[in-house]
Amino acid sequence: MKLDTLRLGYVPLTDAAPLIIAHELGFAAEEGLAFDLVRLSAWAQNRDLLGAGVIDAAHMLAPMPIAQAIKLGPELPAMDLVMFLSHGGQAIAISNALTARLRDAGHNFDFADARRAGVMLRQVAGDTLRVGVPFRFSTQAELVFHWLEAIAFDGAIEVVTVPPTMMADAMAAGEVDAFCVGEPWASFAVERGIGALLLPGRAIWAAPPEKGLVLRRDFTLARAEQTGRLMRAVWRAGQWLDEAENRGTAAEILSRRDYLNLPSELTERGLVGRLLVTPSGDTRDCQDFITFNRGAATFPWKSLAALFADRIIRRHGLDPEPAQRAAMACYRTDLYRQHLRAAGAPLPGASLRVEGMIDAPRRVAAERGQMILGADAFFDGRIYEPPFAS
């Protein structure tokens, strides 16, 4: 059978796994597709190549298509996030200098208590904290802003944009004091003895949607059948990835030279949720550090689009209602339902919800029967209710 080839852009991170596994283990081929996986170095490059039609789909930071929809990026064709690829998988790393100060202050690096870690960091950070994030419109940036605002960090915060693979180098060069990045690049800094891990993203927000599968809107319209096949292949790869016994195999595949080009032991840390948090050998277990499918992780809630948009809008002084409507329109719950219903994906009865209300996995009504939603609470108890339906 002749396969239809799709070019998919990705940045080398653990959360690109659904695309890589769909390609390597035949989920794409089962849908009549061949993936031409294009490794890219930066998020803007991924966005721009998708906009130019050089690639057909992109592994992309969840807030990026929202920024495009509300005119905070270059003028490109409309882009839609059709499903999430992962939740979690991020970690905050701090420099050796901050690590030493925190140890002197009595911090135990429990890798769990966001409030205590933030308060103690505030005490030792000095007048300015330079924080690296992979892109200004990223889940990492939103985690950092939420966390530092919630603990009333009163020093100056300087946000520095650094590509994921270069975070450790930036810290080693003294360009940042801390950074938030997706694995394995936080662990890479610990492995090199450059810093320590302070918190997982999930200690701040129990379900931070990290990356999405993003396509141009004209592609989803003109090539609807291929869009569906692509989504089903990636969704099934995410199911496979969430089987604990498959994580070791996944680490070996992702670590290959063509993908992350790192030792599999390093890649495996984030996949199994057992992380080395200091160069001296302290390890911490972090249950569900990253999820790819379980708990409706792939469903692109419009309320999440509204939440990201609300924060971005406030920082940029935009007119809220039209910007939020545009943002919510680019999270395509309609396409998710259309293309994944037949694959057996659990489908929520609604396309938006109050964000931050679930503190433990919960069984809820679905289109057919019931489904389990994962916890999504914020560490400070904050909730977000969308201002309108869509």
Secondary structure, DSSP 8 states (H G I E B T S, - for coil): ---EEEEEEE-SSGGGHHHHHHHHTSHHHHTTEEEEEEE-S-HHHHHHHHHHTSSSEEEEETTHHHHHHTT-S-S---EEEEEEEEEE-EEEEEEHHHHHHHHHTT----S--HHHHHHHHHHHS-SEEEEEES-SSSHHHHHHHHHHHHTT--SEEEEEE--GGGHHHHHHTTS-SEEEEETTHHHHHHHTTSEEEEEEGGGTBSS-EEEEEEEEHHHHHHTHHHHHHHHHHHHHHHHHHTSGGGHHHHHHHHTSTTTT-S-HHHHHHHHHTEEE-STT--EEE-TTSEESSTTTTT---HHHHHHHHHHHHHHHT--HHHHHHHHHHTB-HHHHHHHHTTTT---BSSS---BT--SS-EEEEBSSSEEEE----BTT---B--SS--
